[in-house]
């Protein structure tokens, strides 16, 4: 009778990595009214009034401010939507995204 050999291949562990996160950054400009910036932050990023004013003020004082952190696709979509809304109103408001360290 032939001998049966069993090979133990171990258990395969499935690891699901979290998607890399990206920061959405508001860049200051000297042309977009502060009230409009607050409206965009509230509408697109769902920030409360106080937080939106704080983000707007920080960007104004320091030149830029992180608005929020999302997955790459969400961050890019929100930044694009915010910039498009500003362009429709004739403002040069700018948001960028970059990987979070």
Secondary structure as UniProt FT lines:
FT   STRAND          21..27
FT   HELIX           34..45
FT   HELIX           49..62
FT   STRAND          64..71
FT   HELIX           72..88
FT   TURN            89..90
FT   STRAND          94..99
//
